[in-house]
């Protein structure tokens, strides 16, 4: 490791971290280590620091954070100091991987860890509720979790580099903020005494800049080592769980939950028949979800995990099944679990896989295992995890599809286990570990990509009108007005999509024609097969909003409260993303909205607007002077493109063809 000389700022290499050793009569010096949140503008790197020191600038030339920490550590009696931002050569993948795998130990053997909190003032008591200390970004970052737990001596410093307290003196407040027991913080209890699921929950609300660091920042918490491969994305957290399962005999790693809906407490009779308050959703029989695998896709899945402890079956109800063994295959995890059949309905049987875990009430935790449907090609013994249930408001009433919950595991009391003791059978099974282990025919529509804590509200929709569209409209004699339009980074006009159609986004005016085009995002919830971002609505009127969109006397807020009364202006309902409007007799306008992304991509909601105007011969709309010379070509092209409609007498085309 490289350490900073706090007097000169030079970097020195140590094969092993220097620690104080009483046998050396104090001649060996320990080192101070800094824990901090990186600046959004970046930090000085290893190469930048070496170049500054080599130029003779000394500590006066380095960043204020490095200079102030060296000054503080030197006054505290430390010659050596370590900072993650400038003491690791990140251009060397070998050194970076070594540092990440060794970092927990480096913090653990440091003489003192100083935590610099740049968003906390020393003028406020850090023990108060809702104080700056509790709201600090430092408690939200992934890497700072191990930096809090590993060192024995942790000193918190304010943004003025003044003393706030120590991990020991602020232990009660830190436990409230982080959920980590004070005994773990102060090394009174061993970290290994806490279940894997509970340790995962400590990281469930923390974020990292790189997705892979969600896994790499937890290696020290579980005492494991693995290669770091930046670019592997979500696979890093799956690899972490594989290493944990291989290293720690704790099945609580399977007790996570992605469902953000309130949990449903399933009730069973003495023979494990489901008696309420929920009913199994048979429409989901045999279908898999993101929750159907054994491994969680990201740490936030453990945010509400139960407080459980590993407990072997030996001595409990005369259950002895030996030591669990796991084999990872291309189909998932092959192992032997005690299975208990349960009746979810009069004709549907699922199974509970008993785990060697108990909650504080002494209930044994069990995974709800779903066999594949009979039509599936999966062999017997393959199971997915969990099932969807629907909840009824009152006993005897039909279930409400809006009150659904995906249940992955349940707790079984000792009495209930005793009642079904004779039905428990040790069975060899295979359960998918990760997304790729799910059979393609049973997979959900897309792979998980967003953490649970991110909002799932409708994304903002943007509509781009290319320059050639407005140019052709102007050539045809129209004045084009774009209300509140902005230029994007491609210098293309972006039309404003509002929450209500208060004014037209696009106004076309000529000598005897005026056309208003309204764009708005309907506030109704998505229904049917429509994705959230397909709630874009469009209406066209020669002067004002058409009466069929807003019935007389009904405000638009009331109209959109019920999704089934929405006007048929959702572009999701347009065949081929194209729709014809006829504001007045003889005048027809066709709008085409082309998505800029693949149909399966729900993250991007940008459309390109195309406009075509058609005028019938002899109509009141006299646009003869506005017909461009290329209209005959456009007319022939349109007739080939759209055989559903007759060729109009005259055509104005302002779409992408020019």
C-alpha atoms as one frame of an Amber mdcrd trajectory, in Angstrom:
protein
   0.000   0.000   0.000   1.077   3.609  -0.568   1.030   6.011   2.376   1.316
   9.785   2.453   4.032  11.476   4.456   1.976  14.061   6.339   4.894  16.512
   6.397   5.998  16.482   2.761   3.067  14.901   0.908   5.342  12.309  -0.748
   4.058   8.781  -1.339   5.868   5.775   0.132   5.209   2.104  -0.589   4.748
  -0.423   2.250   4.550  -4.162   1.597   2.364  -4.554   4.702   0.422  -1.888
   6.595   2.558  -0.365   9.403   1.029  -0.863  12.849   2.052   0.039  16.372
   3.790  -2.872  18.060   4.557  -2.836  21.775   7.508  -5.177  21.183   9.160
  -2.441  19.155   8.897  -0.001  22.067   6.816   2.411  20.045   9.381   2.731
  17.256   6.934   1.365  14.723   4.344   3.951  13.787   0.729   3.377  12.934
  -1.123   5.380  10.334  -4.255   7.500  10.140  -6.851   6.744   7.491  -9.466
   9.071   6.011 -13.089   8.211   5.310 -14.953  10.742   3.206 -17.435  11.234
   0.389 -15.838  12.023  -2.923 -16.548  15.447  -4.354 -18.926  15.549  -7.306
 -16.185  17.399  -9.184 -13.716  14.580  -8.549 -10.651  14.194  -6.337  -6.934
  14.478  -6.977  -5.585  11.164  -8.246  -2.424   9.212  -7.512  -0.730  10.532
 -10.675  -1.774  14.139 -10.069  -0.452  14.089  -6.515   2.892  12.589  -7.563
   3.279  15.205 -10.304   2.554  18.080  -7.912   5.014  16.839  -5.292   7.661
  16.176  -7.939   7.271  19.745  -9.213   8.266  21.054  -5.785   4.834  22.459
  -4.987   4.703  20.508  -1.718   1.524  20.249   0.312   0.608  23.820  -0.585
  -0.094  22.709  -4.146  -2.413  19.809  -3.377  -6.176  19.949  -2.924  -7.533
  21.517   0.307  -8.925  18.181   1.522  -5.586  16.357   1.213  -3.649  19.286
   2.669  -6.041  19.746   5.608  -6.097  16.031   6.416  -2.305  15.799   6.382
  -2.147  18.817   8.692  -4.769  17.336  11.025  -3.116  13.895  11.103   0.337
  15.379  11.689  -0.967  17.412  14.638  -2.568  14.221  15.975   0.882  12.599
  15.977   0.778  10.596  12.733   3.583  10.620  10.210   1.690   8.406   7.760
  -1.780   8.807   6.339  -3.895   7.016   3.719  -6.614   8.446   1.473  -8.416
   6.242  -1.035  -8.570   8.926  -3.727  -4.825   9.536  -4.068  -3.071   6.518
  -2.523  -4.214   3.948  -5.117  -2.860   3.864  -8.656  -6.161   3.275 -10.422
  -4.471   3.066 -13.813  -3.141  -0.339 -12.717  -5.950  -2.904 -12.665  -3.800
  -5.230 -10.534  -3.177  -2.568  -7.872  -6.810  -1.474  -7.914  -8.050  -5.049
  -7.453  -5.540  -5.627  -4.625  -6.628  -2.422  -2.906 -10.334  -3.258  -3.134
  -9.761  -6.760  -1.760  -7.517  -5.420   1.051  -9.376  -2.242   1.936 -11.410
  -3.681   4.821  -8.187  -4.891   6.455  -6.464  -1.540   5.849  -9.259   0.249
   7.700  -9.306  -2.425  10.405  -5.574  -2.158  11.258  -5.382   1.645  10.941
  -4.547   3.362  14.201  -7.434   5.830  13.809 -10.041   6.408  11.121 -11.000
  10.057  10.736 -14.381  10.649   9.087 -14.584  14.011   7.351 -18.221  15.140
   6.940 -18.207  18.103   4.586 -21.964  18.677   4.990 -22.024  18.773   8.817
 -21.290  21.774  11.016 -19.924  21.489  14.533 -22.490  24.035  15.764 -25.247
  21.380  16.032 -25.456  18.494  18.479 -25.002  15.294  16.422 -27.199  13.331
  18.839 -30.333  15.344  18.057 -33.088  13.913  15.883 -33.178  15.150  12.283
 -29.797  16.845  12.605 -27.118  17.457   9.981 -25.123  14.504  11.285 -27.962
  12.046  10.667 -28.693  13.525   7.221 -25.080  13.473   6.051 -24.345  11.931
   2.651 -21.646   9.892   4.342 -24.302   7.547   5.749 -25.778   6.941   2.267
 -22.664   5.803   0.400 -21.797   2.161  -0.176 -18.062   2.252   0.588 -18.469
   4.043   3.914 -20.270   1.024   5.436 -17.044  -0.971   5.839 -15.212   2.226
   6.784 -17.624   2.565   9.711 -17.491  -1.056  10.874 -13.870  -2.151  10.309
 -11.841   0.349  12.429 -11.888   0.171  16.211 -11.267   3.906  16.637 -13.396
   6.210  14.487 -13.405   9.992  14.995 -16.020  12.136  13.236 -14.973  15.596
  12.055 -17.108  18.500  10.871 -16.623  20.457   7.673 -14.442  22.842   9.703
 -12.207  19.858  10.668 -13.426  20.048  14.247 -14.305  17.212  16.571 -17.906
  15.908  16.536 -17.503  12.674  18.482 -16.318   9.086  18.197 -17.994   5.884
  17.109 -18.207   4.911  20.771 -19.649   8.212  22.038 -22.157   8.488  19.182
 -22.969   4.777  19.069 -26.647   5.131  19.941 -27.223   7.797  17.280 -25.300
   5.802  14.650 -27.312   2.669  15.441 -30.533   4.635  14.863 -29.244   6.035
  11.574 -27.773   2.843  10.117 -29.622  -0.004  11.853 -26.288  -1.572  12.844
 -26.259  -2.801  16.463 -24.003  -0.780  18.742 -22.265  -3.987  19.854 -21.153
  -4.584  16.260 -20.023  -0.979  15.816 -17.825  -1.098  18.924 -16.512  -4.645
  18.284 -18.174  -6.029  21.402 -19.924  -8.678  19.268 -18.408 -10.482  16.298
 -19.539  -9.441  12.842 -20.059 -13.118  11.975 -22.713 -13.343  14.713 -25.087
 -11.381  12.468 -26.934 -13.224   9.704 -26.036 -12.670   6.072 -29.470 -11.202
   5.316 -29.149  -8.691   8.145 -25.705  -7.580   6.991 -27.089  -7.168   3.469
 -29.865  -4.953   4.873 -27.266  -2.501   6.208 -26.257  -1.792   2.592 -29.787
  -1.831   1.160 -30.265   1.955   1.280 -26.755   2.909   0.246 -25.650   3.927
  -3.226 -22.456   3.688  -5.232 -21.354   5.532  -8.353 -20.422   2.313 -10.152
 -22.964  -0.521 -10.146 -20.251  -3.101  -9.520 -19.221  -1.334  -6.311 -22.519
  -2.369  -4.714 -20.895  -5.803  -4.519 -17.208  -4.919  -4.168 -17.866  -2.630
  -1.179 -19.375  -5.596   0.712 -16.525  -8.098   0.292 -14.923  -7.135   3.594
 -18.262  -7.268   5.432 -18.483 -10.977   4.552 -14.765 -11.730   4.673 -14.533
 -12.890   1.077 -12.247 -12.090  -1.852 -12.978 -12.166  -5.552 -11.631 -10.567
  -8.753 -12.946  -7.116  -9.608 -14.274  -6.807 -13.150 -15.576  -3.334 -13.892
 -18.040  -3.566 -16.728 -19.806  -6.724 -15.503 -22.637  -4.643 -14.007 -25.260
  -6.496 -11.992 -23.377  -9.771 -12.323 -20.942  -8.557  -9.644 -23.613  -8.818
  -6.950 -24.552 -12.308  -8.131 -20.896 -13.374  -7.917 -20.705 -11.907  -4.423
 -23.664 -14.015  -3.307 -22.106 -17.134  -4.846 -18.935 -16.508  -2.814 -20.956
 -15.853   0.348 -22.920 -19.081  -0.142 -19.669 -20.975  -0.717 -17.988 -19.454
   2.367 -20.676 -18.874   5.022 -23.140 -21.610   6.126 -26.132 -19.284   6.316
 -29.303 -19.773   4.249 -30.742 -16.392   5.224 -29.132 -15.115   2.017 -32.275
 -16.400   0.252 -34.645 -14.250   2.377 -35.070 -11.105   0.315 -38.062  -9.465
  -1.281 -38.528  -7.109  -4.239 -42.266  -6.530  -3.844 -42.877  -2.939  -2.706
 -46.550  -3.681  -1.923 -47.527  -4.304   1.709 -46.755  -7.886   2.641 -49.584
 -10.400   2.953 -49.544 -12.645   5.990 -50.671 -16.028   4.696 -52.731 -18.152
   7.098 -52.689 -21.949   7.015 -54.669 -24.557   8.902 -53.022 -27.402  10.786
 -52.543 -29.398   7.567 -51.002 -26.444   5.717 -54.038 -25.586   3.625 -54.247
 -21.913   2.714 -57.214 -20.390   4.555 -56.680 -16.690   3.841 -56.707 -13.789
   3.909 -55.305 -14.023   0.380 -55.948 -16.324  -2.550 -53.395 -17.644  -4.986
 -53.419 -15.869  -8.341 -53.889 -18.849 -10.664 -53.265 -16.697 -13.727 -49.617
 -16.653 -12.619 -49.245 -20.411 -12.070 -45.878 -21.551 -13.379 -44.820 -18.052
 -14.443 -41.598 -16.549 -13.138 -40.742 -13.042 -11.995 -37.572 -11.242 -11.061
 -38.256 -12.516  -7.528 -38.301 -16.154  -8.680 -34.546 -16.714  -8.323 -32.566
 -17.583  -5.213 -30.147 -14.660  -5.515 -31.213 -11.037  -5.240 -30.440  -8.727
  -8.186 -29.189  -5.883  -5.941 -28.699  -5.080  -2.221 -31.873  -2.986  -1.931
 -33.870  -6.243  -2.137 -32.847  -6.866   1.487 -34.268  -3.586   2.790 -37.163
  -5.275   4.637 -35.625  -8.687   5.269 -36.713 -10.426   8.480 -34.423 -10.463
  11.513 -33.379 -14.090  11.434 -30.544 -16.162  12.821 -28.999 -19.352  11.406
 -30.243 -22.375  13.376 -29.441 -25.985  12.404 -32.257 -28.534  12.246 -30.466
 -30.862  14.656 -32.378 -31.103  17.916 -35.526 -29.444  16.493 -38.517 -31.753
  16.150 -36.152 -34.677  15.572 -35.243 -33.254  12.169 -31.764 -34.285  11.060
 -30.885 -33.822   7.411 -27.121 -33.511   7.426 -24.973 -30.657   6.181 -26.439
 -28.742   3.198 -24.405 -29.062   0.024 -24.743 -26.902  -3.070 -23.845 -27.483
  -6.689 -24.128 -24.639  -9.194 -25.278 -25.816 -12.642 -26.439 -24.076 -15.797
 -30.027 -24.609 -14.582 -29.459 -23.155 -11.127 -28.533 -24.400  -7.678 -28.859
 -28.122  -7.069 -29.263 -29.036  -3.417 -31.322 -31.135  -0.997 -33.996 -29.390
   1.053 -36.717 -30.656   3.401 -39.957 -30.120   1.450 -43.476 -29.817   2.836
 -46.461 -29.958   0.417 -49.046 -27.197   0.909 -52.468 -26.730  -0.688 -52.828
 -23.211  -2.090 -56.248 -24.125  -3.500 -58.332 -27.278  -3.816 -56.447 -28.282
  -6.952 -53.069 -26.502  -6.741 -50.168 -27.863  -4.670 -46.949 -26.005  -3.981
 -44.118 -26.738  -1.556 -42.282 -25.130   1.319 -38.519 -25.599   1.397 -37.420
 -25.457   5.033 -34.330 -23.353   5.756 -32.034 -23.564   8.738 -33.083 -20.091
   9.899 -35.304 -18.834  12.706 -36.914 -15.494  13.436 -36.967 -14.042  16.987
 -40.298 -15.845  17.705 -38.742 -19.215  16.928 -40.553 -19.702  13.617 -38.632
 -21.682  11.003 -38.282 -19.804   7.710 -39.303 -21.610   4.528 -39.125 -20.715
   0.843 -42.384 -20.961  -1.099 -41.455 -23.163  -4.071 -43.539 -23.344  -7.240
 -43.263 -26.327  -9.598 -43.195 -25.653 -13.356 -46.481 -25.941 -15.272 -47.285
 -29.354 -16.786 -46.719 -27.984 -20.273 -43.178 -26.926 -19.389 -40.171 -28.881
 -20.635 -38.477 -28.567 -17.242 -37.729 -31.876 -15.567 -39.297 -32.851 -12.224
 -37.428 -31.390  -9.286 -37.044 -27.917 -10.819 -38.734 -25.157  -8.789 -38.969
 -21.379  -8.910 -39.306 -19.258  -5.779 -42.531 -17.533  -4.726 -46.032 -17.017
  -6.040 -48.375 -14.102  -6.573 -51.403 -13.716  -4.303 -54.423 -11.424  -4.339
 -56.047 -10.035  -1.216 -59.773  -9.676  -0.484 -61.054  -6.709   1.507 -63.541
  -8.796   3.477 -63.882 -12.546   4.058 -65.906 -14.205   1.330 -65.576 -11.317
  -1.093 -63.878 -11.790  -4.467 -60.176 -10.947  -4.535 -59.139  -7.519  -5.789
 -56.538  -7.717  -8.530 -55.144  -4.335  -7.461 -54.197  -5.774  -4.050 -51.511
  -8.205  -5.125 -48.317  -9.311  -3.459 -45.544 -11.678  -4.449 -44.666 -13.944
  -1.527 -41.242 -15.636  -1.493 -41.061 -17.045   2.019 -43.142 -17.715   5.133
 -42.507 -18.576   8.773 -43.714 -21.847  10.280 -44.295 -22.122  14.026 -42.990
 -25.169  15.936 -46.586 -26.343  16.476 -47.324 -26.196  12.767 -44.135 -28.085
  11.972 -45.100 -30.724  14.499 -48.479 -31.208  12.792 -46.903 -31.838   9.383
 -43.845 -33.659  10.670 -44.683 -36.871   8.813 -45.050 -35.108   5.447 -41.551
 -33.547   5.506 -39.293 -35.224   2.972 -35.690 -34.483   2.077 -35.738 -33.932
  -1.684 -33.121 -33.133  -4.301 -34.220 -30.021  -6.162 -32.889 -27.403  -8.569
 -33.735 -23.714  -8.132 -32.654 -20.892 -10.486 -29.928 -18.755  -8.945 -29.949
 -15.887 -11.381 -31.926 -14.430 -14.244 -30.221 -16.509 -16.922 -31.269 -19.751
 -15.182 -34.971 -19.049 -15.787 -36.390 -20.913 -18.804 -37.016 -18.425 -21.656
 -40.684 -19.456 -21.888 -41.234 -18.640 -18.202 -39.235 -15.425 -17.951 -40.851
 -12.012 -17.410 -40.803  -9.570 -20.292 -37.485  -7.966 -19.386 -34.481  -8.302
 -17.126 -34.345  -6.323 -13.876 -32.406  -3.099 -14.226 -33.742  -0.606 -11.704
 -33.278  -0.835  -7.942 -36.360  -1.148  -5.816 -36.045   2.291  -4.214 -36.178
   4.148  -7.519 -39.583   5.652  -8.437 -41.697   3.850 -11.026 -43.867   6.800
 -12.043 -44.500   7.711 -15.670 -41.376   9.016 -17.359 -41.323  12.417 -19.048
 -42.190  12.252 -22.728 -40.541  14.509 -25.273 -41.550  15.144 -28.872 -38.989
  16.331 -31.408 -40.004  18.132 -34.592 -37.194  17.891 -37.168 -36.107  21.014
 -39.001 -37.173  19.626 -42.387 -40.765  19.324 -41.188 -41.028  23.007 -40.290
 -39.126  24.003 -43.454 -41.586  22.135 -45.705 -44.563  23.582 -43.848 -43.185
  27.074 -44.353 -42.592  26.359 -48.055 -46.240  25.385 -48.262 -47.207  28.860
 -47.016 -47.710  28.203 -43.308 -46.491  30.272 -40.416 -45.242  27.739 -37.858
 -45.414  28.676 -34.173 -43.838  26.393 -31.563 -45.075  27.308 -28.088 -42.420
  27.006 -25.362 -40.217  24.812 -27.563 -36.568  24.314 -26.616 -33.437  23.254
 -28.455 -31.881  19.939 -27.461 -28.170  19.088 -27.677 -28.679  18.210 -31.375
 -30.030  21.745 -31.974 -33.427  20.285 -32.836 -36.710  21.770 -31.655 -38.311
  19.884 -28.745 -42.039  20.493 -28.339 -43.425  21.010 -24.883 -45.567  18.159
 -23.533 -47.733  19.508 -20.719 -49.873  17.888 -18.028 -53.000  19.413 -19.563
 -53.762  20.740 -23.073 -53.906  24.409 -22.128 -52.375  25.766 -25.342 -51.243
  24.224 -28.626 -47.698  22.926 -28.835 -47.706  23.549 -32.593 -49.771  26.219
 -34.410 -49.987  26.247 -38.226 -51.412  29.435 -39.841 -51.879  30.365 -43.479
 -54.089  32.821 -45.369 -57.262  30.804 -44.743 -56.191  27.867 -42.566 -55.363
  27.716 -38.854 -54.541  24.354 -37.251 -53.719  23.786 -33.582 -51.917  20.608
 -32.459 -52.037  19.825 -28.747 -49.672  17.469 -26.940 -50.158  16.410 -23.337
 -49.430  13.547 -20.990 -52.617  11.936 -19.739 -52.568  11.514 -15.920 -54.526
   8.270 -16.025 -52.708   5.139 -14.810 -51.503   2.726 -17.514 -53.948  -0.013
 -18.381 -54.050  -2.976 -20.712 -50.748  -3.583 -22.454 -49.814   0.103 -22.542
 -46.533   1.035 -20.960 -46.388   4.067 -18.708 -44.656   6.244 -21.255 -47.358
   5.590 -23.858 -49.765   8.001 -22.146 -48.951  10.755 -24.645 -52.133  12.291
 -26.065 -52.641  14.368 -29.206 -55.589  16.371 -30.454 -56.026  18.621 -33.486
 -58.406  21.532 -33.934 -58.776  24.351 -36.480 -59.207  26.984 -33.750 -59.651
  25.557 -30.248 -59.919  22.268 -28.370 -62.536  20.018 -30.006 -65.702  19.431
 -27.993 -65.430  15.641 -28.245 -62.237  15.733 -26.186 -63.794  17.795 -23.391
 -67.572  17.325 -23.079 -69.382  20.499 -22.183 -69.389  21.248 -18.472 -66.820
  18.578 -17.566 -63.400  19.835 -16.457 -60.455  17.917 -17.815 -59.349  16.832
 -14.317 -62.617  14.931 -13.801 -62.530  13.510 -17.284 -59.142  11.849 -16.728
 -59.789  10.499 -13.239 -61.309   7.371 -14.788 -58.985   5.773 -17.370 -61.892
   4.157 -19.196 -63.329   7.584 -20.039 -60.135   8.896 -21.571 -60.508  10.141
 -25.137 -59.118   7.935 -27.865 -56.157  10.263 -28.299 -53.539   8.025 -26.701
 -50.918   7.418 -29.340 -50.645   3.886 -27.978 -54.014   3.250 -29.646 -52.905
   4.563 -33.055 -52.297   1.862 -35.678 -48.725   2.161 -36.843 -48.196   5.232
 -34.622 -50.096   7.231 -37.211 -53.494   8.916 -37.025 -55.619  11.049 -39.346
 -57.551  14.079 -38.101 -60.183  16.054 -40.027 -60.638  19.419 -38.307 -62.992
  20.533 -41.067 -64.586  19.190 -44.214 -62.038  18.799 -46.983 -59.012  19.234
 -44.731 -57.199  16.186 -43.378 -54.022  16.122 -41.309 -52.011  12.995 -40.616
 -49.651  12.951 -37.620 -46.995  10.274 -37.214 -45.045   9.813 -33.988 -42.024
   7.556 -34.406 -40.292   6.284 -31.239 -36.563   6.914 -31.039 -35.966   3.664
 -29.130 -36.713  -0.026 -29.487 -40.322  -1.047 -28.682 -39.138  -2.999 -25.618
 -37.121  -0.094 -24.162 -39.180   1.617 -21.465 -36.427   3.974 -20.353 -36.528
   6.304 -23.353 -39.683   8.162 -24.338 -38.746  10.460 -27.221 -40.799  10.661
 -30.409 -40.200  12.285 -33.805 -43.206  14.137 -35.161 -44.151  13.912 -38.830
 -46.931  16.076 -40.359 -48.882  15.454 -43.579 -51.694  17.739 -44.816 -54.220
  16.641 -47.456 -56.772  18.854 -49.139 -59.609  17.610 -51.349 -60.226  19.332
 -54.680 -62.928  21.951 -54.613 -62.939  22.248 -50.835 -63.152  25.540 -48.997
 -59.465  25.225 -48.101 -57.745  26.715 -51.145 -54.072  25.791 -50.864 -53.288
  25.683 -54.582 -50.611  28.324 -54.189 -48.959  26.399 -51.389 -48.450  23.087
 -53.179 -44.706  22.379 -53.514 -43.343  21.230 -56.843 -42.519  17.810 -55.397
 -46.136  17.083 -54.441 -46.672  14.562 -57.238 -43.734  12.495 -56.032 -44.990
  12.678 -52.490 -48.490  11.684 -53.645 -47.186   8.593 -55.417 -45.057   7.618
 -52.417 -47.975   7.982 -50.024 -50.240   5.814 -52.168 -47.660   3.030 -52.005
 -47.146   3.476 -48.272 -50.796   3.529 -47.255 -53.049   1.418 -49.529 -55.892
   1.759 -47.000 -56.786   5.282 -48.146 -57.550   6.621 -51.653 -55.067   8.962
 -53.224 -56.239  12.529 -52.434 -56.704  15.089 -55.147 -53.887  17.226 -53.796
 -51.347  16.564 -51.108 -49.139  18.620 -48.843 -46.342  16.516 -47.358 -44.129
  17.764 -44.531 -42.762  14.516 -43.201 -39.251  13.138 -43.354 -39.207  12.787
 -47.146 -39.255  16.545 -47.703
